Amino acid sequence: MKLTINGQEVEAKEGDSVLQAALNAGIFIPHLCSHPDLEAVGGCRLCSITVEGQEGVLPACKTQASEGMVVNSDSDAADKVRRMAMELILATHPSDCSGCPKFGVCELQSMYQYMGVSAARWRMKSRAVPNDSKNPLIDHLFTRCIRCGRCVRACRDVRGVGVLDYQRYEDGIHIGVNGDITLEEAGCRFCGACIEVCPTGSIIDKLDLIKDDRTKEDNTVPCRTGCPARIEIPRYLRYVKQGEWEKATAVVREKVPFPETLGSICVHNCQGECKRNNLHGALSVCRLKRAAAVRDTGEWKKNVRHDALTCKKVAILGAGPSGLTAAYYLAEKGHKVDLFEAEEKAGGQLRYGIPAYRLPDEVLDGEINTILEVTQGADPEPRINLRLNERATDPKGLLANGYDAVLITGGTFNGTVLPMKGHDLEGVIRNTDFLKASRKGNPIPVNGRVVVLGGGNVAYDCARTAVRLGATSVDVACLEAEDKMTSTPEERAEAAEEGVVLHDAYAFTSINETEPGSGKVGSMTIHKIAKFYFDENHKAVTELVEGGEITLPADYVIFAVGQKPEDTAGMGLELTHGPYLVADANHMTSEQGIFAAGDNVTGTKSVIMGIEGGREAASAIDEYLGGDGDISETLLERETADPKVGPTTPEFYEDQTLPQFVPADQRKNNFEPFECPFTEEEAKHEASRCLQCDLRLQLHKPLLWNEY
């Protein structure tokens, strides 16, 4: 239909309001209580209009457009109502906007600036209502509330929760919950819809949840932001909640080819970012990934990307998480890949750096075989040629002999031994040698007292492996205080159950002989640290506690204080910090056509960071070979999530669900996996705790007047 607004003919769809028709045509009519996702109520009166042939002033948001209608939003009558409405709003609103977190993006501020209105004609009345800061995740600053009702409608109509409403108090009407109770007691889902639709700074995220260096989207869905691969976590958790395991796995596999592996061993940065850390504990994101993966039927395989062959060939040095990931995406882009691996099996640190009780061979073998299977597809020959027991150390030679690009992902298998007194005694072991020997089935004997030096997960892998190999005692000593250690709290707790003793915040003084001249480890001396920091030259400074020295009996000392690349020194490429490869933002090394990714560039990081490095390198190499660099896959048709989450259920406020564990006295004598995957009911129960933060991104942001 056609109608005229302010002298301009515009088109409108059946059912459109006059306000919608005007805004769609780029004609701005002031409005505040109206929102694109909410039913109109016409309460603020800022969208006042006059309509030819109709008496009085009408709200544009509640007036339905009709054929031939003639509308004027600039008439004297409409302007008078609008200005008075704005003046009355401003008369009870704080006049100083500078401290408001929505300063500059506040819809109220935008409207009164557009209208050129102030509250000068009215007696300013401050509302001395105390802020409500007693709830997790959300602060409610009542003095900034203009009672537009958007939050009420979002909670009731969009989310189907209905805990917010107009409440009468002695000093007037406020938005809140019935009775003097918390949002949790009222059944709030903390979905953030009220925050998203609030036109002022009245309902806001707790300020400590907002990081200035992140976009609004990243602050809204921090779990996804915290994941190096940016897996769409809330999306796959919704499928887990519904018991749709194949769909959940497909969402994960759109970003990473190792869902069950990551579900078993990931350091889960995402959980550290989860907003529910402030509300009965973070979601078990990692374990839910595993819960879906162990029930996956492979339905997603029919949707894998399988581009036509390009006649390009890439050599990848190292079949660890970075190399396997890069090989997968390059093969799916149509490139042939030769994947060189020095060991007898692929997997890199996944196989030779992580104990079998955390990641058994059958899980890793299954996911590697899946990579080889889906990349071959119906091709007569494999796109990935896995060349085991071949240590390739000459990338320039490979580039000169038929390969179009080379990627180095050799990892860090050279364990660091600190040059301290006693470091060369018999019984001193490197972490990498110790873990690799155990995984290969020929473990280094440690049938005595063991001290592990280091505070990361690798140190605890060594400690717990030593327990399983029959050590009579195992101590872990590290420089960091426990709250600064890089190992996960659950790793330390599980190890403690198995008898591992932690000595945190200790400097390493000396490794001592059993007796002078014996050449064998007899004890380890450590010293309590009072303060540990880095000076302006980034040099470590350690201040010791007077009299804080202790000596631990030891037959073996395992260094787990770091590890570095093995073969990079002889490759003829630019290095930094010793053996680490220099690579630019596109993963290109100092030699054109030779790329590098993973730990041999970044230093030893996490598996998920190695996988993301492989993804990035695959994209860069594809572009270098003439492709578009787009390695994305759509393994599952995207569905619009239902915004109506409904009232809370009892389990929503429960603490994090824990899986079943084999008791410590039974698990510490073998390398069998001891953590059971979630049962279906446990997984659904835990996934139902998700706040579904990403639903906020479905809500439309109203444009400010200067954006029309």
LUMLUMNU-666363 format. One record per residue: residue in one letter; x, y, z of N, C-alpha, C in turn. Coordinates in steps of 0.2 Angstrom, whole numbers, plus 5000, padded with zeros to 4 digits. Example, Ala and Ser with C-alpha at 12.3 -4.5 7.8 and 13.67 -1.06 7.14 Angstrom:
LUMLUMNU-666363
A506649725039506249785039506649845039;S506449895035506849955036506450005039;
This chain:
LUMLUMNU-666363
M500449945000500050005000500450065000;K500150124998500550184998500250235003;L500650275006500350325010500850385010;T500650445013501150505013501250525020;I501950525021502150545027502650605027;N502450665030502750725029502950745022;G502350735018502450755011502750715007;Q503050655009503350605005502950545004;E502850514998502550454997502950394999;V502750355003503050295005502650235004;E502950175004502650115003502650075010;A502150035011502150005018501849935016;K501949885020501749815020501049815024;E500649765023500049755026500249735034;G499949775038500049765045500649805048;D500949845044501449895046501149955050;S501449975055501250035059501550095055;V501250155056501550215053502250225055;L502450205061503150215063503650175059;Q503450105058503750065054503850085047;A503350105044503350135037503750195036;A503750235041504150295041504950275041;L505050235046505750225048506050175042;N505650135039505850095033506050145027;A505650195027505750245021506350295023;G506650285029507150335030506950405033;I506250405035505950465038505950455046;F506350495049506450485057505850515060;I505550475065505050505069505350485076;P505350525081505650505088505250455091;H505550415095505250355098505650335103;L505450305109505850275114505550205116;C504850205118504650145121504550085115;S504550115109504550065103505150035102;H505149965100505749925099505649875093;P506049865088505949825083505649755085;D505849725091505749655092505149655097;L504849715099504349715104503649745102;E503149715105502449745103502449815105;A502149855101502049925102501549945108;V501749995112501250015117501050085117;G501450125114501250195113501350235119;G501750215124501750245131502150305131;C502650315127503150375128502850435125;R502450425120502150485116502650525112;L503250495111503750535107503550525100;C503250475098503050465091502450495089;S502250545092501550575091501550605084;I500950595081500850615074500050635073;T499950675068499250685066499150655059;V498450635059498250605052497750635050;E497750655043497250695040496550655040;G496050685043495350655043495250625050;Q495750625054495650595061495850645066;E495450645072495550695077496050685082;G496350735084496850725090497550695087;V497950685092498650665091498650595093;L499050555088499050485089499750455089;P499850395093500550375093500650335086;A501250355083501350315076501450245077;C501750225083501950155084501250105084;K500750135086500050105087499550115082;T499750155077499350175072499450135065;Q499050095063499150055057499150095051;A499650085047499650115040499050085036;S498850135032498250115027498350155020;E498050125015498150155009497850225009;G498250275006498050335005498150385011;M498350355017498450395023498950455022;V498750505025499150565025499350585032;V500050575033500250585040500750645041;N500650675046501150735048501450725055;S502050715055502450705062502650775064;D502650825060502950885062502450935063;S501750915064501250965065501350995072;D501051055073501151095079500851045085;A500251015084499950975089500350915091;A500650885086501150825087501750845091;D502050905089502650925092502550945099;K501950975100501850995107501750935112;V501450885110501350825114502050795115;R502450795109503150755110503550795114;R503550865114504050895118503850895125;M503250895127503050895134503250825136;A503150775133503250705135504050695136;M504450725132505150725133505350765139;E505050825140505250865146505050835152;L504550795152504350765158504750705160;I505050665155505450615156506150645159;L506350695156507050725158506950755165;A506350775167506350805174506450765179;T506450695178506550645183507150605182;H507550625177508150585174508750625176;P509350585178509950625180510150665174;S510350725176510550775171511350765169;D511750735173512450715171512450655168;C512650655161512650585158513450555157;S513850595160514550585158514750515162;G514450495167514650435171514350375169;C513850385164513450325162513750285157;P513750215158514050175153513750175146;K513150205145512850205139512950275136;F513450315139513550385136513750385129;G513450415125513550415117513250365113;V512950315117512550265113511850265116;C511650315120510950305124510450335119;E509950295119509350325114509050385117;L508950385124508650445127509050505125;Q509750505126510150555124510050575117;S510050525113509950545106509350575104;M508750555107508150585106508150665108;Y508350675114508250745116508750795113;Q509350765111509750805107509450825100;Y509150775097508750775090508250835091;M507850825096507250865097507450935100;G508050945103508251005106507851025112;V507750975116507250985122507650975128;S507451015133507751005140507151015145;A507351005151506751005156506751065160;A506951125156507051185160506351215162;R505851195159505151225161504851185167;W505151135169504851095175505351095181;R505051085186505451075192505851005192;M506451005192506850935192506650905199;K506550835198506350795204506850735203;S507250735208507750675208507350615212;R507450555209507150495213507750465216;A507750465223508250435227508150365228;V508150325223508050255223508750225223;P508850175228509550145228509550095222;N510150095220510350045214510249975217;D510049925213510049855214510649825211;S511149815216511749785213511849715217;K511349685220511449625224511349565219;N511249575213511149515208511849505205;P511949435203512549425199512349445191;L512849465188512849475180512449545179;I511949565183511549625181511549675186;D511549735184511449795189510849835187;H510449855191509849895190509949965193;L510050015189510150085191509450115190;F509050115195508350145195508250215193;T508750255195508750325193508750345186;R509050295182509050305175508450275171;C508050245175507450205171506950265169;I506650255163506150305161505450265160;R505450205163504850165163504550155157;C504950145152504650135145504350065144;G504550015149504249955148504549905144;R505049925140505349875135505649815139;C505949825145506249765148505649715150;V505149745152504549705154504349665148;R504249695143503949655137504449605134;A505149625135505649575132505649515137;C505549525143505549465148504949425147;R504449455146503749425146503649395139;D503649435134503449415127504049385123;V504649405123505149385119505449315122;R505549325129505849265132505349215136;G504849245137504349195140504449185147;V504849225151505049215158504549255162;G504549315161504049355165504149365172;V504749385174504949405181504949475182;L504949515177504949585177504249615176;D504149665180503449705179503549765183;Y502949805182502949875185502749855193;Q503149885197503049875204502849945207;R502449945212502250015215502650015222;Y502950065223503350085229503050145232;E503250165238503050225241503250285237;D503750285234503950345230503750345223;G503350295221503150285214503250215211;I503250215204503250155200503950145198;H504150075199504850055197504749985193;I505249975189505249905186505649865191;G505349805192505649755196505349695197;V505449655202505149585203504649595209;N504249545209503749555215504049535222;G503949575227504249565233504949585233;D505249585239505949605240506349545240;I506449525234506849465233507349475227;T507849425226508349435221508049405214;L508349425209508149395202508249325202;E508649295206508749215206508149195209;E507949225215507349195219506749205214;A506749255210506149265206506049225200;G506649185198506649145192506949175186;C507349225187507649255181508149205178;R508149205171508649165167509349205166;F509349265167509949305166510149305159;C509649305154509749295147510049365144;G509949425148510149485146509749525141;A509149495139508649525135508449595137;C508349605144508149665147508749715146;I509349695147509949745146509949765138;E509849715134509849735127509349785124;V508749775127508249825124508249885128;C508549895134508449955138508750015134;P508350065133508650125129509150175133;T509150165140509550205144510050165147;G510450185152510950145156510650115162;S509950105162509650085168509750005170;I509749965165509849895166510549875162;I511049855166511649845162512049785165;D512449765161512949705163513349735168;K513549685173514049705178514649725175;L514849785177515449815173516049775173;D516149725178516749685178516749635173;L516149625170516049575164516249605157;I516349665157516449705151517149715150;K517449695145518149715143518249765138;D518649815139518649865134518949855127;D519349795127519749775121519349735117;R518649715119518249675115517649705112;T517449685107516849705104516249695108;K515649725106515049715110514849635109;E514949615103514749545102515149495106;D515849505107516249465110516149475118;N515949525120515749535127515149505129;T514649495124514049465125514049395125;V514549365121514549285121515349275123;P515549285129516249275131516549205130;C516149155131516349085130516649075123;R516249095118516449095111517149135110;T517149195113517749235112518349205115;G518249165121518849135124519049075121;C518749045116518948985113519349015107;P520048995106520449015101520148995094;A519748945093519448925087518748955086;R518548985091517849025091517248975089;I517248915092516748865092516048905094;E515548895091514948925093514648885098;I514848895104514648855110513948855112;P513648915113512948915115512548875110;R512648875103512348845098512348765099;Y512948745100512948665101512748645108;L512748685113512448665119511648665119;R511348705115510648695114510448625111;Y510848605106510748535103510848485108;V511348495112511548445118510948435122;K510648495124510048495129509448465126;Q509448465119508848425116509048355114;G509648335116509848265114509948255107;E510148305103510248305096511048305095;W511348245097512048235097512448245090;E512148225085512448235078512448305077;K511948345078511948415076512448455081;A512448435087512948465092513648455089;T513848395087514448375085514648415078;A514148415074514248455068514448525069;V514148555074514248625075515048635077;V515248585082515948585084516448575078;R516248525074516648505068516748565063;E516248605063516348665058516948705060;K517248695066517848735067518448695069;V518348635071518848585073518748515071;P519248485069519148415067519248365073;F519348385079519448345085518948355091;P518348335090517848355095517948305101;E518048245100518048205106518748215109;T519248225106519948235109519948295113;L519648355110519548415114519148405120;G518548365119518148355125518448315130;S519048285129519348245134519948285137;I520248325133520948355136520948425136;C520448465133520548535132520648575138;V521048625138521148665144520548715145;H520048715141519348745141519448815144;N519748855140519748935141519048955141;C518648925137517948945136517548945143;Q517748895147517448895154517648945158;G518248965158518449025162518149095160;E517849095154517549155152516749155153;C516549095155515749085155515449125161;K514949165159514649205164514349165170;R514249105169513949065175514549055180;N515149075179515649075184515349115190;N514949165189514649205194513949185196;L513749125194513049105195513149025196;H513348995201513348925203513848885198;G514348925196514848885192514748885185;A515348885181515348885174515048815171;L514748825165514548765161515148715160;S515048645160515548595158515548595151;V515748645148515848655140516248595137;C516748585140517248535137516948465138;R516648445143516348385144515748375140;L515348425139514748425134514948415127;K515548435125515848425119515948345118;R516248315123516348245123515748205123;A515248225127514648195127514248185121;A514348245117514048235110514448195105;A515148205106515548165101515548095102;V515448065108515447995109514747965106;R514248005105513647985103513548005095;D514048025092513948055085513947995080;T513447995076513347945071513747965064;G514048025063514348045057513848065052;E513248085054512748115049513048175045;W513548215049513748275046514248265040;K514448205039514948185034514748205027;K514048195026513748205019513848275017;N513948325022513948395021514648425020;V515148385021515848405021516048445015;R516448495015516748525009517248475006;H517148474999517648434995517748464989;D518148514988518248554982518648514977;A518548534971518848494966519648504966;L520048454964520748454965521048514961;T521548534964521848604961522548584958;C522848524958523448504956524048544960;K523848564965524348594970524548544975;K525148544978525448494982525748534988;V525648514994525848545000526248485004;A526848505007527148465012527048495019;I526848445024526748475030527248425035;L527648465039528148425043527848425050;G527648365052527348355059526648345059;A526448285061525748265061525448265068;G525548325071525148345077524548375076;P524248405081523648445080523648495075;S524148535075524148585070524248555063;G524748515062524848485055524248445053;L523948405057523348365055522748415053;T522648465057522148515056522248545049;A522848575048523048605042522948555036;A523148495037523048445031522348435029;Y521948435034521148425033520848475029;Y521048545031520748595028521048605021;L521648595020521948605013521748545009;A521648485011521348435007520648445005;E520248475009519548495007519548545003;K520048585002520048644997520348614991;G520548554990520748524984521448514983;H521848524988522548524987522848454990;K523348424987523648364989524148374995;V524148335000524548345005524948285007;D525648295008526048245010526248265018;L526048225022526048235029526648195032;F527248225034527848195036527748185044;E527848125046527848115054528448075056;A528948095060529548065062529348005066;E528748005070528647945074528247895070;E528147835073527747775070527047785070;K526747835073526047855073525947925073;A525347945070525248015070524948045076;G524948105077524648135083525048185087;G525648175086526148225089526048225097;Q525948285100525948295107525248255110;L524748255105524148225107524248145109;R524748115105524848045107525448035112;Y526048075111526648065114526748115120;G526248165121526348215126525848215131;I525248175130524748165134524648095136;P524548085143524548015145523847975143;A523947915142523347875139522747875144;Y522847895150522247895155521847955153;R522148005150521748065148521548055141;L521948025136521748025129521947955127;P521547905127521747835124521847835117;D522247795114522447785107521847775103;E521347745105520747725101520347785099;V520347835104520047905103520347935097;L521047945098521447985094521447955087;D521547885087521547845080520947855077;G520347855080519747865077519647935074;E519847985077519748055074520248065068;I520848035069521348045063521048005057;N520847945058520547905053519947935049;T519547975054518948015051519248065046;I519748105048520048155044520248125037;L520648065037520848035031520248015027;E519747985030519147955027518748015023;V518648065027518148115024518548155019;T519248165019519548205014519648165008;Q519648105008519748065002519048064998;G518548055002517848054999517847994994;A517548014988517547964983518147964978;D518648004980519248004976519547934975;P519847924970520247854969520847854974;E521147904975521747914979521647954985;P522047944990521947994996522248064994;R521848114997522148174996522648195002;I522648155007523148165012523548095012;N524248105011524648045011525048055018;L524948005022525248005029525847965029;R526448005029527147965028527447965035;L527347905039527547895045528247875045;N528647885051529347865052529747905047;E529547955045529948005040530048065044;R530648085046530848145049531048195043;A530648245041530848295036531048355040;T531748375038532048435041532248485036;D532148475030532348515025531848545021;P531448595023530848625020531048655013;K531648685013531848725007531948665001;G532248615003532348554998531648534996;L531148525000530548504998530248554993;L530348614995530048664990530348664984;A530948644983531348644977531248584973;N530848534976530748464973530048454972;G529648494970528948484968528448504972;Y528548524978527948554982527848624981;D527248644981527048714980527048754986;A527048724992527148754998527348705004;V527648735009527848685014527548715021;L527348675025527048705032527448665037;I527748695042528148665047527748665054;T527548615056527148605063527448555067;G528148555068528548505071528448505079;G528048555082527948545089528548565093;T528548545100529148555104529248495108;F529648455106529848385109530448385112;N530848445113531448445116531348485123;G531348435128531248465135531748505138;T531648555142532048595145532348575151;V532948575152533348555159533648615161;L533448645167533848705169534548695171;P535048735170535748725171535848735178;M535548705183535648715190536148655193;K536348665199536748615202536448545202;G536748495199536448435199536048415193;H536048455188535548445183535748385179;D536448365179536648315175536748245179;L536448245185536548175188536048125185;E536248065187535848005185535248005189;G534648005185534048005188533648075187;V533948115183533648175180533348165174;I532748175173532348155167532048215164;R531948225157531648275154530848255153;N530448305154529748285153529548255147;T529748275141529648245134529848175134;D530448165136530648095136530248045140;F530048075146529748035151529048015148;L528648065146527948055143527948015137;K528448025132528447985126528647915127;A529147905131529247835133528747795136;S528347825140527747795143527247775138;R527047825133526547815128526847755123;K527447755122527747705117527747635120;G527647625127527647565130528247535133;N528747585133529447565136529547625141;P529247625147529247685151529947685155;I530147745156530747755160530647735167;P531047695171530847665177530847725182;V530347735187530347785192530147745198;N530347685200530147655206530447675212;G530347735214530647765220530347835221;R530647885224530447945226530547995220;V529948025218530048075212529848145214;V530248195211530048265212529948295205;V529448325203529248355197529348425198;L529748455193529848535194529448565188;G528948605190528548635185527748645188;G527448685185526748695188526148695183;G526348675177525848665171525548605171;N525048595166524748525165525248475163;V525748495160526248445158526648415164;A526748455169527048435175526648385179;Y525948405179525548355182525448285178;D525448295171525448235167526048185169;C526648215170527248185173527148155180;A526848195184526748175191526248115191;R525748115188525248065188525448005184;T525848015179526147955175526647915180;A527047955184527447925189527147885194;V526547915196526147875201525947805198;R525747805192525547745189526047695187;L526647725187527247685185527547655192;G527247665197527447635204527947675208;A527947745207528347785211528147785219;T528547775223528347775230528147835233;S528347895230528047965232528148005226;V527748055226527848105220527648175223;D528148215222528048285224528148335218;V527748385218527748435212527948505216;A528448535213528748595215528648645210;C528448705211528448755206528548825208;L528748875204528848945206528248985208;E527648965204527049005205526748985211;A526349035214525849025219525248985216;E524948945220524448895217523948935213;D523748995215523249035211523449055205;K524149055203524449075197524649025193;M524648965195524848905191524448895185;T524748875180524448865173524048795173;S524248745177523848685177523148705179;T522648665177521948675179521848655186;P521348685190521248665197521048585197;E520648565192520348495193520948445192;E521448465188522048425187522448415194;R522548475197522848475203522448435209;A521748445209521348405213521348335212;E521348305206521348235204522048205206;A522548245205523248225207523348215214;A523048265218523048255225522748195228;E522148175225521848115227522248055226;E522748065221523148005219523748005223;G523848055228524448055232524948105230;V524848145225525348195223525348255228;V525948275230526048325235526248395231;L525948445232526148505229526548555234;H527048585231527448635235527448695230;D526948745231526948795227527348855230;A527548905225527948965227528648945230;Y528948895226529648875229530148885223;A530748915224531248915220531648855220;F531948835214532348775214533048785216;T533348765221534048775223534548735220;S534448665222534948615219534648545219;I534948505215534848435215535448405218;N535348365223535948335227536048265226;E536648245226536848175226536648135232;T536648075231536448025237537048035242;E537648035239538248045243538748075238;P539248115241539748145236540048095231;G540048105225540348065220539948015217;S539348005220538947945218538647955211;G538548025209538248035202537548025202;K537248005207536547995207536048035211;V535448055209535048095213534848065220;G534948105225534748085231534248135235;S534148195233533648245236533648305231;M533148345233533048405229532848465234;T533248515234533248565238532848625235;I532348655238531948705236531848755241;H531648815239531648875244531048915243;K530648925249530048965248530149035246;I529649055241529749125238529249175242;A529549225243529149285246528849325241;K529149335235528949375230529249355223;F528849355218529149335212528849385206;Y529249415203528949465198529549475192;F529349515187529749525181529949605182;D530549615181530749695181530649725175;E530849785174530749825168531049795162;N531549755163531949725158531649655156;H531049635159530749575159531149515161;K531649535166532049485169531649455176;A531649395177531349365183531649385189;V531349415194531649425201531249385206;T531649355210531449305215531649335222;E531249345227531349365233531149305238;L531649275242531549215245531449235253;V531049185256530849185263531449165267;E531649205272532249185276532049125280;G532549075279532449015283531948965279;G531748985273531248945270531448885266;E532048865267532348815262532148745265;I531948695261531748625263532048585258;T532248525260532548465255532048405255;L531848395249531448335248531848275246;P531748215249532048155247531848145240;A532348125235532148105228532648055225;D532348015222532747965217532747985210;Y532248025208532148045201531948125202;V532148165197531948235196531748235189;I531048255188530848265181530748345180;F531148365175531048435173530448445168;A529948485171529348495167529248575167;V529848605165529848685165529848715158;G529648675153529648705147529948655142;Q529848665135530048625130530148665124;K530548645119530648685113530748645107;P530748675101530748635095531448595094;E531448545090532048505090532448515083;D532148525078532448525071532548585068;T532248645071532248705067532948735066;A533448725070534048755069534448745063;G534248685060534648665053534148685047;M533648715048533248725042533348785038;G533848825040534048885036533548945036;L533048945041532548995042532649045048;E532449105047532549145053532149125059;L532549125065532349105071532349155076;T531949145082531949195087531949155094;H532149195099532249165106532449095105;G533049085102533349015101533048975095;P532648925096532448885091531848895088;Y531448945090530748955087530748995081;L530348975076530348995069529949065069;V530249115065529849175065529349165059;A528749185060528249185055527849245056;D527549275050527149335050526449325052;A526049375051525349365053524949315048;N525249295042525049245038525349185038;H525749175044526149115045526749105040;M526949155036527449145032528149155035;T528549105034529249115037529649165033;S530349165035530749205031530849185024;E530649125022530749095015530049095012;Q529949125006529349125003529149055001;G528549045003528248975001528248925007;I528648945012528748905018528348935024;F527948895027527448925032527648885039;A527448915044527448885051526948895055;A526748845059526148855064526248815070;G525948825075525948785081526448805086;D526648755090527148765096527848785093;N528048765087528648785085528748865083;V528148895083528148965082527949005089;T527448975092527149015098527448995105;G527848935105528048905111527448855113;T527648815118527148765120526448795123;K525948795119525248815121524848755122;S524148775121523648715121523548685115;V523148625115522948595109522548635105;I522048665108521548705104521948765101;M522448795104522848845100523248815095;G523448755095523848725090523348715084;I522748695086522248675080522048745077;E521948795080521848865077522348885073;G523048875075523548895071523548855065;G523348785065523348745059522848775054;R522248795057521748825053521948885049;E522248935053522448995050523048985045;A523448935046523948925041523648895035;A523148845035522848815030522548875025;S522148925029521848975025522449015021;A522949035025523449075022523849035016;I523948975016524248935011523748925005;D523148915006522648915001522648974997;E522649035000522649094997523349104993;Y523949084996524549084993524549044986;L524148984986524148944981523648964975;G523349024976522849044972522149044973;G521949014979521349004982521049064985;D520449064988520149124991520349124999;G520649075001520749075008520149055013;D519649045010519049025014519048945015;I519148925021519148855023518548845027;S518048885027517448875031517048815029;E516648785033516248725031515548735035;T515048715031514348715034514148645034;L514248615040514048545041513348535043;L513048595045512348585048511948655046;E511448645043511048705041510848745047;R510948805047510848845052510148855054;E509948845060509248855062509248915067;T508648955066508649015071508348985077;A508749005083508548975089507949005092;D507548975095506948995098507049045104;P506849115103507049165108506649155114;K506149115114505749105120505949045124;V506349065129506749015133506248985138;G505749025140505248995145505549005152;P505048995157505248995164505848945166;T506148965171506748925174506448855176;T506848805176506748745179507148735185;P507048685190507448685196508148675195;E508348635189509048615188509448685186;F509148735183509448795181509948825186;Y509748825192510148855197510548805201;E510648745199511048695202511748705200;D512248685204512948685203513148645197;Q513748655194514048615189513948545190;T513748505184513648435185514348405184;L514548355188515148315187515048245185;P515448225180515348155178515548105183;Q515548035182515747985186516447975185;F516847965191517547955191517747885194;V518247855191518547795194518847815201;P518747785206519047815212519847815212;A520147855216520847865215521247805217;D521047765222521447705223521347645218;Q520847655214520847605208521147635202;R521147695201521447725194522147735194;K522447745200523147765200523647705199;N523347645198523847585196523747565189;N523447605185523347585178523247655173;F523347645167523247705162522647705159;E522147665161521447665158521147735160;P520747755155520347825156519947815162;F519947865167519547865173518947905174;E518947955169518347995169517847975164;C517247955166516747935161516347985158;P516147975151515748035148515148045152;F514848105151514148115154513648065151;T513248035155512648005152512248055149;E511748025145511348065141510948115146;E510648095151510348135156510748185159;E511348165161511848215164512048265159;A512148255153512248305148511748345146;K511148325146510548365145510448415151;H510548385157510448425163510948475163;E511548465162512048515162512048565157;A511848545151511748595145511148645146;S510648615150510048665152510248725156;R510848725159511148775163511348835159;C511448825153511748875149511248935148;L511548995149511149055149510949075142;Q511249045137511149055130511249135128;C511849155130511949225129511949255122;D512049205117512049225110511349245108;L510849225111510149255109510049325110;R510449355114510449435114510649465107;L511049425103511249455097510749445092;Q510149405093509649405088509149475089;L509249505095508849565096509149625091;H508649665088508949715084509149775088;K509649805086509849875089509449925085;P509049965089508750025086509250075083;L509150105077509550155075509450225078;L509950255080509950325082509750375076;W509450435078509250475073509750495068;N510350495070510850515065511050465060;E510850405062510950345057510450335052;Y509950375052509450375046509650425041;
